[in-house]
Amino acid sequence: MFFKSKNPEPIKQESTTSKDLAIITQMNQEFATSLDLNETLQTALEVIIKRINAQAANIFLIEEKKQVFQCIASKHQAYLDEY
């Protein structure tokens, strides 16, 4: 996944760990209850963007046979296109 941070903040280890665990729990619940992969990926991107304080993000898969990256989900792509 690629992202651009709005304002990088210093990382505090203890609070970061508990926030990350809460995010993992939230995403696990979403994955377990959703039957729509695209909806789940969009929700994951929203959570990740909020957590890392980013403007936009993409999720890529590697197609090994073609040896290329394939973007399978994107949030706020117009922002990324500026760069």
MARTORDO-13390 format. One record per atom (N, C-alpha, C, O, CB): atom name; residue in one letter; residue number from 1; x, y, z. Coordinates in steps of 0.2 Angstrom, whole numbers, plus 5000, padded with zeros to 4 digits. Glycine has a CB too. Layout:
BEGIN
<CA; A; NUM; <X; Y; Z>>;
...
% end
This chain:
BEGIN
<N; M; 1; <5004; 4994; 5000>>;
<CA; M; 1; <5000; 5000; 5000>>;
<C; M; 1; <5004; 5006; 5000>>;
<O; M; 1; <5010; 5006; 5003>>;
<CB; M; 1; <4995; 5000; 5006>>;
<N; F; 2; <5002; 5011; 4996>>;
<CA; F; 2; <5006; 5017; 4996>>;
<C; F; 2; <5002; 5023; 4999>>;
<O; F; 2; <4996; 5023; 4998>>;
<CB; F; 2; <5008; 5019; 4989>>;
<N; F; 3; <5005; 5028; 5002>>;
<CA; F; 3; <5001; 5033; 5005>>;
<C; F; 3; <5006; 5039; 5006>>;
<O; F; 3; <5012; 5039; 5006>>;
<CB; F; 3; <4999; 5031; 5012>>;
<N; K; 4; <5002; 5045; 5007>>;
<CA; K; 4; <5006; 5051; 5008>>;
<C; K; 4; <5003; 5054; 5014>>;
<O; K; 4; <4997; 5055; 5015>>;
<CB; K; 4; <5005; 5056; 5002>>;
<N; S; 5; <5007; 5056; 5019>>;
<CA; S; 5; <5005; 5058; 5026>>;
<C; S; 5; <5004; 5066; 5025>>;
<O; S; 5; <5008; 5069; 5022>>;
<CB; S; 5; <5010; 5056; 5031>>;
<N; K; 6; <4999; 5068; 5028>>;
<CA; K; 6; <4997; 5075; 5029>>;
<C; K; 6; <5003; 5079; 5033>>;
<O; K; 6; <5006; 5083; 5031>>;
<CB; K; 6; <4990; 5077; 5032>>;
<N; N; 7; <5003; 5076; 5039>>;
<CA; N; 7; <5008; 5079; 5044>>;
<C; N; 7; <5011; 5074; 5048>>;
<O; N; 7; <5007; 5071; 5053>>;
<CB; N; 7; <5004; 5085; 5049>>;
<N; P; 8; <5017; 5071; 5047>>;
<CA; P; 8; <5019; 5066; 5051>>;
<C; P; 8; <5020; 5068; 5058>>;
<O; P; 8; <5022; 5074; 5060>>;
<CB; P; 8; <5026; 5064; 5048>>;
<N; E; 9; <5018; 5064; 5062>>;
<CA; E; 9; <5018; 5065; 5070>>;
<C; E; 9; <5023; 5060; 5073>>;
<O; E; 9; <5024; 5055; 5071>>;
<CB; E; 9; <5011; 5064; 5073>>;
<N; P; 10; <5026; 5063; 5078>>;
<CA; P; 10; <5031; 5058; 5082>>;
<C; P; 10; <5027; 5052; 5085>>;
<O; P; 10; <5021; 5053; 5087>>;
<CB; P; 10; <5034; 5062; 5088>>;
<N; I; 11; <5030; 5046; 5084>>;
<CA; I; 11; <5026; 5040; 5086>>;
<C; I; 11; <5028; 5039; 5094>>;
<O; I; 11; <5033; 5039; 5096>>;
<CB; I; 11; <5029; 5034; 5082>>;
<N; K; 12; <5022; 5038; 5098>>;
<CA; K; 12; <5023; 5036; 5105>>;
<C; K; 12; <5021; 5028; 5105>>;
<O; K; 12; <5016; 5026; 5103>>;
<CB; K; 12; <5018; 5040; 5109>>;
<N; Q; 13; <5026; 5024; 5107>>;
<CA; Q; 13; <5026; 5017; 5106>>;
<C; Q; 13; <5020; 5014; 5110>>;
<O; Q; 13; <5016; 5010; 5107>>;
<CB; Q; 13; <5032; 5014; 5109>>;
<N; E; 14; <5018; 5016; 5116>>;
<CA; E; 14; <5013; 5013; 5120>>;
<C; E; 14; <5006; 5014; 5117>>;
<O; E; 14; <5002; 5010; 5116>>;
<CB; E; 14; <5013; 5015; 5127>>;
<N; S; 15; <5005; 5021; 5116>>;
<CA; S; 15; <4998; 5022; 5113>>;
<C; S; 15; <4997; 5020; 5106>>;
<O; S; 15; <4992; 5018; 5104>>;
<CB; S; 15; <4997; 5030; 5113>>;
<N; T; 16; <5003; 5019; 5102>>;
<CA; T; 16; <5003; 5017; 5095>>;
<C; T; 16; <5001; 5010; 5095>>;
<O; T; 16; <4997; 5007; 5091>>;
<CB; T; 16; <5010; 5018; 5092>>;
<N; T; 17; <5004; 5006; 5100>>;
<CA; T; 17; <5002; 4999; 5100>>;
<C; T; 17; <4995; 4997; 5102>>;
<O; T; 17; <4992; 4993; 5098>>;
<CB; T; 17; <5006; 4995; 5105>>;
<N; S; 18; <4992; 5001; 5106>>;
<CA; S; 18; <4985; 5000; 5108>>;
<C; S; 18; <4980; 5002; 5102>>;
<O; S; 18; <4975; 4999; 5101>>;
<CB; S; 18; <4983; 5003; 5115>>;
<N; K; 19; <4982; 5008; 5099>>;
<CA; K; 19; <4978; 5010; 5093>>;
<C; K; 19; <4978; 5005; 5088>>;
<O; K; 19; <4973; 5003; 5085>>;
<CB; K; 19; <4981; 5017; 5091>>;
<N; D; 20; <4984; 5002; 5086>>;
<CA; D; 20; <4985; 4997; 5081>>;
<C; D; 20; <4981; 4991; 5083>>;
<O; D; 20; <4978; 4988; 5078>>;
<CB; D; 20; <4993; 4996; 5080>>;
<N; L; 21; <4981; 4989; 5089>>;
<CA; L; 21; <4977; 4983; 5091>>;
<C; L; 21; <4970; 4984; 5090>>;
<O; L; 21; <4966; 4980; 5088>>;
<CB; L; 21; <4979; 4981; 5098>>;
<N; A; 22; <4968; 4990; 5092>>;
<CA; A; 22; <4961; 4992; 5091>>;
<C; A; 22; <4959; 4992; 5083>>;
<O; A; 22; <4953; 4990; 5081>>;
<CB; A; 22; <4959; 4999; 5094>>;
<N; I; 23; <4963; 4994; 5079>>;
<CA; I; 23; <4962; 4994; 5072>>;
<C; I; 23; <4962; 4987; 5069>>;
<O; I; 23; <4957; 4986; 5065>>;
<CB; I; 23; <4967; 4998; 5068>>;
<N; I; 24; <4966; 4983; 5071>>;
<CA; I; 24; <4966; 4976; 5069>>;
<C; I; 24; <4960; 4973; 5071>>;
<O; I; 24; <4957; 4969; 5067>>;
<CB; I; 24; <4972; 4972; 5072>>;
<N; T; 25; <4958; 4974; 5077>>;
<CA; T; 25; <4951; 4971; 5079>>;
<C; T; 25; <4945; 4973; 5075>>;
<O; T; 25; <4941; 4969; 5073>>;
<CB; T; 25; <4950; 4973; 5087>>;
<N; Q; 26; <4945; 4980; 5074>>;
<CA; Q; 26; <4940; 4983; 5070>>;
<C; Q; 26; <4940; 4980; 5063>>;
<O; Q; 26; <4935; 4978; 5060>>;
<CB; Q; 26; <4941; 4990; 5069>>;
<N; M; 27; <4946; 4979; 5060>>;
<CA; M; 27; <4946; 4976; 5053>>;
<C; M; 27; <4944; 4969; 5053>>;
<O; M; 27; <4941; 4967; 5048>>;
<CB; M; 27; <4953; 4977; 5050>>;
<N; N; 28; <4946; 4965; 5058>>;
<CA; N; 28; <4944; 4958; 5058>>;
<C; N; 28; <4937; 4957; 5059>>;
<O; N; 28; <4934; 4953; 5055>>;
<CB; N; 28; <4948; 4955; 5064>>;
<N; Q; 29; <4934; 4962; 5062>>;
<CA; Q; 29; <4926; 4961; 5063>>;
<C; Q; 29; <4923; 4963; 5056>>;
<O; Q; 29; <4918; 4960; 5054>>;
<CB; Q; 29; <4924; 4966; 5068>>;
<N; E; 30; <4926; 4968; 5053>>;
<CA; E; 30; <4923; 4970; 5046>>;
<C; E; 30; <4924; 4964; 5041>>;
<O; E; 30; <4919; 4962; 5038>>;
<CB; E; 30; <4927; 4976; 5044>>;
<N; F; 31; <4930; 4961; 5041>>;
<CA; F; 31; <4931; 4955; 5037>>;
<C; F; 31; <4927; 4950; 5038>>;
<O; F; 31; <4924; 4946; 5033>>;
<CB; F; 31; <4939; 4953; 5037>>;
<N; A; 32; <4925; 4948; 5044>>;
<CA; A; 32; <4921; 4943; 5046>>;
<C; A; 32; <4914; 4944; 5045>>;
<O; A; 32; <4910; 4939; 5044>>;
<CB; A; 32; <4922; 4941; 5054>>;
<N; T; 33; <4911; 4950; 5045>>;
<CA; T; 33; <4904; 4951; 5044>>;
<C; T; 33; <4902; 4953; 5036>>;
<O; T; 33; <4896; 4953; 5035>>;
<CB; T; 33; <4902; 4956; 5048>>;
<N; S; 34; <4907; 4955; 5032>>;
<CA; S; 34; <4906; 4958; 5026>>;
<C; S; 34; <4907; 4952; 5021>>;
<O; S; 34; <4911; 4948; 5021>>;
<CB; S; 34; <4910; 4964; 5024>>;
<N; L; 35; <4902; 4952; 5016>>;
<CA; L; 35; <4902; 4947; 5010>>;
<C; L; 35; <4905; 4951; 5004>>;
<O; L; 35; <4906; 4948; 4999>>;
<CB; L; 35; <4896; 4944; 5009>>;
<N; D; 36; <4905; 4957; 5004>>;
<CA; D; 36; <4907; 4961; 4999>>;
<C; D; 36; <4915; 4963; 4999>>;
<O; D; 36; <4916; 4968; 5004>>;
<CB; D; 36; <4903; 4968; 4998>>;
<N; L; 37; <4919; 4961; 4995>>;
<CA; L; 37; <4926; 4962; 4996>>;
<C; L; 37; <4928; 4969; 4995>>;
<O; L; 37; <4932; 4972; 4998>>;
<CB; L; 37; <4930; 4958; 4991>>;
<N; N; 38; <4924; 4972; 4989>>;
<CA; N; 38; <4926; 4979; 4988>>;
<C; N; 38; <4924; 4984; 4994>>;
<O; N; 38; <4928; 4989; 4996>>;
<CB; N; 38; <4922; 4982; 4982>>;
<N; E; 39; <4918; 4982; 4997>>;
<CA; E; 39; <4916; 4986; 5003>>;
<C; E; 39; <4921; 4986; 5008>>;
<O; E; 39; <4923; 4990; 5012>>;
<CB; E; 39; <4909; 4984; 5005>>;
<N; T; 40; <4923; 4980; 5010>>;
<CA; T; 40; <4928; 4978; 5015>>;
<C; T; 40; <4935; 4982; 5014>>;
<O; T; 40; <4938; 4985; 5018>>;
<CB; T; 40; <4929; 4971; 5016>>;
<N; L; 41; <4937; 4982; 5007>>;
<CA; L; 41; <4943; 4985; 5006>>;
<C; L; 41; <4943; 4993; 5007>>;
<O; L; 41; <4947; 4996; 5009>>;
<CB; L; 41; <4945; 4983; 4999>>;
<N; Q; 42; <4937; 4995; 5005>>;
<CA; Q; 42; <4936; 5003; 5006>>;
<C; Q; 42; <4936; 5004; 5013>>;
<O; Q; 42; <4939; 5010; 5015>>;
<CB; Q; 42; <4929; 5005; 5002>>;
<N; T; 43; <4932; 5000; 5017>>;
<CA; T; 43; <4932; 5002; 5024>>;
<C; T; 43; <4939; 5001; 5027>>;
<O; T; 43; <4941; 5005; 5031>>;
<CB; T; 43; <4928; 4996; 5028>>;
<N; A; 44; <4943; 4996; 5025>>;
<CA; A; 44; <4950; 4995; 5027>>;
<C; A; 44; <4954; 5002; 5026>>;
<O; A; 44; <4958; 5004; 5030>>;
<CB; A; 44; <4953; 4989; 5024>>;
<N; L; 45; <4953; 5004; 5019>>;
<CA; L; 45; <4957; 5010; 5017>>;
<C; L; 45; <4955; 5016; 5022>>;
<O; L; 45; <4959; 5020; 5024>>;
<CB; L; 45; <4956; 5012; 5010>>;
<N; E; 46; <4949; 5017; 5023>>;
<CA; E; 46; <4947; 5022; 5027>>;
<C; E; 46; <4950; 5022; 5034>>;
<O; E; 46; <4952; 5027; 5037>>;
<CB; E; 46; <4939; 5023; 5028>>;
<N; V; 47; <4950; 5016; 5037>>;
<CA; V; 47; <4953; 5015; 5044>>;
<C; V; 47; <4960; 5017; 5044>>;
<O; V; 47; <4963; 5020; 5048>>;
<CB; V; 47; <4952; 5008; 5046>>;
<N; I; 48; <4964; 5014; 5039>>;
<CA; I; 48; <4971; 5015; 5038>>;
<C; I; 48; <4973; 5023; 5037>>;
<O; I; 48; <4977; 5025; 5040>>;
<CB; I; 48; <4974; 5011; 5032>>;
<N; I; 49; <4969; 5026; 5032>>;
<CA; I; 49; <4970; 5033; 5031>>;
<C; I; 49; <4969; 5037; 5037>>;
<O; I; 49; <4973; 5041; 5039>>;
<CB; I; 49; <4965; 5036; 5026>>;
<N; K; 50; <4964; 5036; 5041>>;
<CA; K; 50; <4963; 5039; 5047>>;
<C; K; 50; <4969; 5038; 5052>>;
<O; K; 50; <4971; 5042; 5056>>;
<CB; K; 50; <4956; 5037; 5050>>;
<N; R; 51; <4971; 5032; 5053>>;
<CA; R; 51; <4976; 5030; 5058>>;
<C; R; 51; <4983; 5033; 5056>>;
<O; R; 51; <4986; 5035; 5061>>;
<CB; R; 51; <4977; 5022; 5058>>;
<N; I; 52; <4985; 5033; 5050>>;
<CA; I; 52; <4991; 5035; 5048>>;
<C; I; 52; <4991; 5043; 5046>>;
<O; I; 52; <4996; 5045; 5044>>;
<CB; I; 52; <4994; 5031; 5043>>;
<N; N; 53; <4985; 5046; 5047>>;
<CA; N; 53; <4985; 5053; 5045>>;
<C; N; 53; <4987; 5054; 5038>>;
<O; N; 53; <4990; 5059; 5037>>;
<CB; N; 53; <4989; 5057; 5050>>;
<N; A; 54; <4984; 5050; 5033>>;
<CA; A; 54; <4986; 5051; 5026>>;
<C; A; 54; <4980; 5055; 5023>>;
<O; A; 54; <4974; 5055; 5025>>;
<CB; A; 54; <4987; 5044; 5023>>;
<N; Q; 55; <4982; 5057; 5017>>;
<CA; Q; 55; <4976; 5060; 5012>>;
<C; Q; 55; <4973; 5055; 5008>>;
<O; Q; 55; <4967; 5055; 5006>>;
<CB; Q; 55; <4980; 5066; 5008>>;
<N; A; 56; <4977; 5050; 5006>>;
<CA; A; 56; <4975; 5045; 5001>>;
<C; A; 56; <4979; 5038; 5002>>;
<O; A; 56; <4984; 5038; 5005>>;
<CB; A; 56; <4975; 5047; 4994>>;
<N; A; 57; <4976; 5033; 4999>>;
<CA; A; 57; <4980; 5026; 5000>>;
<C; A; 57; <4977; 5022; 4994>>;
<O; A; 57; <4971; 5022; 4992>>;
<CB; A; 57; <4979; 5023; 5007>>;
<N; N; 58; <4981; 5017; 4992>>;
<CA; N; 58; <4979; 5012; 4988>>;
<C; N; 58; <4981; 5005; 4991>>;
<O; N; 58; <4986; 5005; 4995>>;
<CB; N; 58; <4983; 5013; 4981>>;
<N; I; 59; <4978; 5000; 4989>>;
<CA; I; 59; <4980; 4993; 4990>>;
<C; I; 59; <4982; 4989; 4984>>;
<O; I; 59; <4978; 4989; 4979>>;
<CB; I; 59; <4974; 4989; 4994>>;
<N; F; 60; <4988; 4986; 4984>>;
<CA; F; 60; <4990; 4983; 4978>>;
<C; F; 60; <4991; 4976; 4979>>;
<O; F; 60; <4993; 4974; 4984>>;
<CB; F; 60; <4996; 4986; 4975>>;
<N; L; 61; <4990; 4971; 4974>>;
<CA; L; 61; <4992; 4964; 4974>>;
<C; L; 61; <4997; 4963; 4969>>;
<O; L; 61; <4997; 4967; 4964>>;
<CB; L; 61; <4985; 4960; 4973>>;
<N; I; 62; <5001; 4959; 4970>>;
<CA; I; 62; <5006; 4957; 4965>>;
<C; I; 62; <5004; 4951; 4961>>;
<O; I; 62; <5002; 4946; 4963>>;
<CB; I; 62; <5013; 4955; 4968>>;
<N; E; 63; <5004; 4952; 4954>>;
<CA; E; 63; <5002; 4947; 4949>>;
<C; E; 63; <5008; 4944; 4947>>;
<O; E; 63; <5012; 4946; 4943>>;
<CB; E; 63; <4998; 4950; 4943>>;
<N; E; 64; <5010; 4938; 4950>>;
<CA; E; 64; <5016; 4935; 4949>>;
<C; E; 64; <5017; 4933; 4942>>;
<O; E; 64; <5023; 4933; 4940>>;
<CB; E; 64; <5017; 4929; 4954>>;
<N; K; 65; <5012; 4930; 4939>>;
<CA; K; 65; <5013; 4928; 4932>>;
<C; K; 65; <5015; 4934; 4927>>;
<O; K; 65; <5020; 4933; 4923>>;
<CB; K; 65; <5007; 4925; 4929>>;
<N; K; 66; <5012; 4939; 4928>>;
<CA; K; 66; <5013; 4945; 4924>>;
<C; K; 66; <5019; 4950; 4927>>;
<O; K; 66; <5022; 4954; 4924>>;
<CB; K; 66; <5007; 4949; 4923>>;
<N; Q; 67; <5021; 4948; 4933>>;
<CA; Q; 67; <5026; 4952; 4937>>;
<C; Q; 67; <5024; 4960; 4937>>;
<O; Q; 67; <5028; 4964; 4935>>;
<CB; Q; 67; <5033; 4951; 4934>>;
<N; V; 68; <5018; 4961; 4939>>;
<CA; V; 68; <5015; 4968; 4939>>;
<C; V; 68; <5011; 4969; 4946>>;
<O; V; 68; <5009; 4964; 4949>>;
<CB; V; 68; <5011; 4970; 4933>>;
<N; F; 69; <5011; 4975; 4948>>;
<CA; F; 69; <5006; 4977; 4953>>;
<C; F; 69; <4999; 4978; 4950>>;
<O; F; 69; <4999; 4982; 4945>>;
<CB; F; 69; <5009; 4983; 4958>>;
<N; Q; 70; <4994; 4976; 4954>>;
<CA; Q; 70; <4987; 4978; 4952>>;
<C; Q; 70; <4984; 4981; 4958>>;
<O; Q; 70; <4983; 4979; 4963>>;
<CB; Q; 70; <4983; 4971; 4950>>;
<N; C; 71; <4981; 4987; 4956>>;
<CA; C; 71; <4978; 4991; 4961>>;
<C; C; 71; <4971; 4988; 4962>>;
<O; C; 71; <4967; 4988; 4957>>;
<CB; C; 71; <4978; 4999; 4960>>;
<N; I; 72; <4969; 4986; 4968>>;
<CA; I; 72; <4963; 4983; 4969>>;
<C; I; 72; <4958; 4987; 4973>>;
<O; I; 72; <4952; 4986; 4974>>;
<CB; I; 72; <4964; 4976; 4973>>;
<N; A; 73; <4961; 4992; 4976>>;
<CA; A; 73; <4957; 4997; 4980>>;
<C; A; 73; <4960; 5004; 4981>>;
<O; A; 73; <4966; 5004; 4981>>;
<CB; A; 73; <4955; 4994; 4987>>;
<N; S; 74; <4956; 5009; 4980>>;
<CA; S; 74; <4959; 5016; 4981>>;
<C; S; 74; <4955; 5020; 4984>>;
<O; S; 74; <4948; 5020; 4983>>;
<CB; S; 74; <4961; 5018; 4973>>;
<N; K; 75; <4957; 5025; 4988>>;
<CA; K; 75; <4953; 5030; 4991>>;
<C; K; 75; <4957; 5037; 4990>>;
<O; K; 75; <4962; 5038; 4992>>;
<CB; K; 75; <4953; 5028; 4999>>;
<N; H; 76; <4953; 5041; 4987>>;
<CA; H; 76; <4955; 5048; 4986>>;
<C; H; 76; <4961; 5048; 4981>>;
<O; H; 76; <4966; 5052; 4982>>;
<CB; H; 76; <4958; 5052; 4992>>;
<N; Q; 77; <4960; 5044; 4975>>;
<CA; Q; 77; <4965; 5044; 4970>>;
<C; Q; 77; <4967; 5050; 4967>>;
<O; Q; 77; <4973; 5051; 4965>>;
<CB; Q; 77; <4963; 5039; 4965>>;
<N; A; 78; <4962; 5055; 4967>>;
<CA; A; 78; <4964; 5062; 4963>>;
<C; A; 78; <4970; 5065; 4967>>;
<O; A; 78; <4974; 5068; 4964>>;
<CB; A; 78; <4958; 5066; 4963>>;
<N; Y; 79; <4970; 5064; 4974>>;
<CA; Y; 79; <4975; 5067; 4978>>;
<C; Y; 79; <4982; 5064; 4976>>;
<O; Y; 79; <4987; 5068; 4975>>;
<CB; Y; 79; <4974; 5067; 4985>>;
<N; L; 80; <4982; 5058; 4975>>;
<CA; L; 80; <4988; 5054; 4973>>;
<C; L; 80; <4990; 5056; 4966>>;
<O; L; 80; <4996; 5057; 4965>>;
<CB; L; 80; <4987; 5047; 4974>>;
<N; D; 81; <4986; 5057; 4962>>;
<CA; D; 81; <4987; 5059; 4955>>;
<C; D; 81; <4991; 5066; 4954>>;
<O; D; 81; <4994; 5067; 4949>>;
<CB; D; 81; <4981; 5059; 4950>>;
<N; E; 82; <4990; 5070; 4959>>;
<CA; E; 82; <4994; 5076; 4959>>;
<C; E; 82; <5001; 5076; 4960>>;
<O; E; 82; <5005; 5080; 4958>>;
<CB; E; 82; <4991; 5081; 4965>>;
<N; Y; 83; <5004; 5070; 4962>>;
<CA; Y; 83; <5011; 5069; 4963>>;
<C; Y; 83; <5013; 5064; 4958>>;
<O; Y; 83; <5019; 5062; 4958>>;
<CB; Y; 83; <5012; 5066; 4970>>;
% end
